[in-house]
Amino acid sequence: MSEFGKAKAEIVNEKTLADQWTRLSSYDVDYTDSRGEKHRLKREIYHRTPAACILLYDPARETVVLVRQYRLPSQLAGLPAWMIEVPAGLLDGDEPEAAIRREAMEETGFRVRDVRFLFKAMTSPGAVTEIIHFFAAVIDTSDRVADGGGLAEEHEDIEVMEIRLSNAMAMIEAGDIHDAKTVILLQWAALNRASLK
């Protein structure tokens, strides 16, 4: 067993700091490190519900369907406020596949036929509990059955973009795409293009 197998963590206190759009908690953790030394750690954690995202790929045209929408954290970080992303959303109590089919239709207007589950991951495990389920689906032009753009009652204002995969990859290097889940799915697509047919 490695030395890290001896490390232990015990939550000794939790306090809710905010509970509006998402819950923010402060934790005190007694952490015994791999050397046997005990420390009191303080952490602030955002409790986010699970989410799903999807890569929509048209192999005939070698394009991906992305969306652009306003993101306050990106603006606060000094990055473009209107982020380019893959379609995504919270599960809202649905199973991941049902949720991503709903989100793809709401955001892009594309009806998704065969959905392929890829993996699930945490994108910011140091401070956020959110687990994201990653999917991919092959589409073609006949699958676009609505305009998309999001739900008016949720004040969504989403631009639908169809971009060649090679151009999207170049946009990552240029800094035009800086959303982690989008970078992950585009890189997955570049590595697995042959299986997306």
N, C-alpha and C positions, 0 to 999 in steps of 0.2 A: 504494500500500500504506500502511495506517495505521502509526503508530509502534509499535502493539502487535504488528504483524507481525514486528518485529525482536526481540521478547522471546524468550528461550530458557530451557529448564529441563533440567538434567541431574541424574539421581539418582546420587549419589556413594557413598551408604551406606544399607543397610537392616539393621535389627536387630529380631528377633522379641521382643516384650515379654511376650506371653501367647498361648497357643494351646489354648484349651479350647472353650467354646461357639462362639467365633469367634476369628479370629486378629487380634491387635493388633500393628502394626509401628511402629517409629520410623524416620523417613527423614531424611537430610541431602540437600538439593537445592541445587545451585548454580544460582541464578536470575539471568539477565541481563535487567534490566528494559528498558522501552521507551526509556529515556534512555541505555542502554548501560552502566549501572552494575551490577556483579556483587555478589550477596548470598548468604550461606549461610543457607538456610531450614531450620528443623527442624519436622517435622510428625509427628503420630501418626495413623495410619490404621487403621480397622477394615475388614477384608476380609470383606464379607458376600456370600453367594451370591445369585444372582438370585431374585426373588420375583414373585408375581402377586397382583392384587386384582381384585374384581369388584363391580359394582353390579347387584343383583338388583331389578328394577322390575316391579311389577304395574300395567299401565296401567288396567285396569278399576277397581281400587280406589285408584289413585294412591298406592301404598305402595312403600316400599323395605324390604328385609330387611337388618337390621344385627345385629351381635353385640356383646355386652359381655363383657370378660374382664379379668383382673388384669394390670397392666403396672407393673413395678417402676420403670422410668425416669419414668413419669408421677407416681408417688407421690413419688419423690425430688425432682422438680421442683416439688412443692407443688400439683399438679393432682390431680383425682380418680384414684385408683388403679385403679378399674374403668372402662376406656375403652370408649367406643362407637365401633365401627369397621365398615367393610365387611369381608366375608369375605376372607381373604388367607392366604398362606403361601409358604414357600420352594418352589422348583421341585423340589428333591431329585432332580435328574437328568432330570426329565421335560421335555417341551416345555411352554411357557407355558400353552397352552390345555388340555392334559391335566392339568396341575397345578392350574389354577384350577377345573376341573370337579371334581376330587378334593376340593379344599379346600371348595368350596361345599357338597358333599354331607356331608363330615365335620362342618363347623361348623354348617350350617343345616338339613340334611336335605332341601334342595331339589335335585332332579334338573334340571340345566341342559340345555336343548335347543339353541337357536341362540345361540352365543357370538359377540359382536362385539368384535374387537380395536380398541382406541381409540388407544393410544400407549404409549410407555415413557418413564420419567423417573427421575432421581436426586433423592431428596428431601433429602439432606444431603451434597452433593458436597464440602463442605469437610473432611469427616472420614470418610466412609463410602463404600465402593465399590459398595454395593447398587444394582442397577437393578431397578425395579419395572415389570412389564407390567400395564397397565390394561385391563380388559375391562368389558363391559356385557351383560346378558341380560334379555330379557323373560320373566317367569314368570307363573303363575297358581296358584290354590290347589291344583289337581290335581297340580302339580309337587312338592309336599311329600310325599315318600314315606318319610321317616324323621324321628326327633326332632332329629337334629343334636346339638350340644353338645360336639363335639370327641372326640378319642380318649382313652380312659381310660389307655392305656399311655404316652401323652405327658403325662399329668396335666393335660389340658385341662379346664376347667370354664367352658363358654361358654353364656351366655344368648342365645337367639334373640329378636330384636325385629322386629316389623313396624310401621312408622311411616309416616304420610302424608308424602310428600315435602315438602309445605309446612311441616309440623311439624319435620322434620329440618333444613330450612333455618333455621328460627327457633332451633333448638337450637345451630346454629353461632354465631349472633349472641349467644346467651345464654351461650356458653362451655361448654355441655354436651357438644359434640362438638369436640375439639381435635386429632384425628389428621389429619395432612396428607393422606394418600391418600384418606381419607373425605371431607374437605372438597372436595378436587379432584373426586372422582366425583359428589358431590351437586351441586356447582355445574355440572358438565358436564350432569347430568341436567336441572337447571332450565333450562339454555340449549337443550337438545336434546330436550325432552319430546315434541315432535311426531314425532320420528323413532323414538321408543320405542313402537311399536304393533305 
